[in-house]
Amino acid sequence: MLFKRCYYLTRIPAVVFIHDDKVDCEVKIGKCHYLFDQGAPWGDFASTYPLCIWVACERGSYRSVLDKCRAHFSVGDWIFVPYGESNPYPIVIGHNKAFRESCSGIDVRVIE
């Protein structure tokens, strides 16, 4: 948690990779560690930090994951798109406005 908090204080754009079984999963106290709290709320982070999220999915789950992401990430001008829909393991890719603006400053094209 401390390493991640320090990294996020740098405001360097980040890409987070997760598997779809982590979407809506149970938080296991003692094994899972909270990164966000009252001092650093998730809503503030998700809306202002330059962040991109890739969710590797099973073919049968990517639509559900895409819908959940679009519904959950309502603040921060997020865009979520599926990539590789015909592949056995499609990816849901999302990025917020802060990430897109960071990438435009270094001439990196973002999938929209």
N, C-alpha and C positions, 0 to 999 in steps of 0.2 A: 504494500500500500504506500509506504513512504517513497519508494523509487518512482512509482507512477505519479504520485502527487508532485514530486520534484520535477519530473519530466513535463507534466502538464503546465507547470508554472512557466516553462520556457515559451509556451505558445507556438512551438514548432508543429506544423501540420502532422497529424497522425492518421495512420490507417490501422484499423483494428480488424482482425480476422477471427471469426467464430464459426462454429458449426450450428446448424439449425436446432440441434437438441439443447442448445443453451438459451434459445428463445423461450421465454415463459417457464424456465426451469425453476425448481425449488431451490431456495438459498439454504445451504447447509451450514448452520452455525458451527464455527470451529474449523471448518474446511474452507468455506468461502469467506472472503474478507471484503468488507465494504470499503469502497474508495470515496464515496460521496456521503456527505452528512450535512448538518446545518451550516457548517462553515464553508462547505463547497457543495452546494446542491446540484444534483444531476441536471435539472432543468436549465440552470444557468450555463453549465458546461456544454450541454448538447446544443444549446442555441447560439453560443458565442465562440466556442473553441473550434479551430479549423480541424474538422473531423470527417473521416470517411470510414464507413463500415462495410465489410464484405462478409456475407453470410453464405457459407457453403451449404447447399441443400440437397436433399434427396429429390428426385424428380417429382414425386407425389406431394412434396411439402412446400415447394418454393412459392406457389401461389398464396398459400396461407401465410407464410412468412412475409411475403411482399405486402399483403393486406395489413398484417399486424404492424409492420414497420411504418407504413404510410399513416396508419391511425395513431400510433404512439408518438412519433416524432412530428408533432404539430407546430412546434416553435423552433425557429432557426432557418426557415425556408429550405427544408430538406427536399431532396429529390431521390426517389428510389426507383431503380430499374432492374429488370431481370437480365441476366447475361447468360447465353448458352442454354436457352430454354430446351433445345432439342438434345442436349447432352445428358448423360445419365446423372450428372451432378451439376445442375445449374447453380448460379451464384446470384444472390440479391446484392446489388451494390447501391449504397446510399452515401450522400455527402451533403453537408450543409453549405449555406451561403459563404460562411467564413472560410471553408476549405476551398471552394471555387475561387474566391477572391485571392487567396494565398497562391493558388496554382496559376492564376492569370498573371501574377507578378513575376513568375519564373518561366512563363511560356510553356506550361504543361496543359494539354487538352484533357478535359474531364468529360466522361460519358454522361450524356443527358438524354 
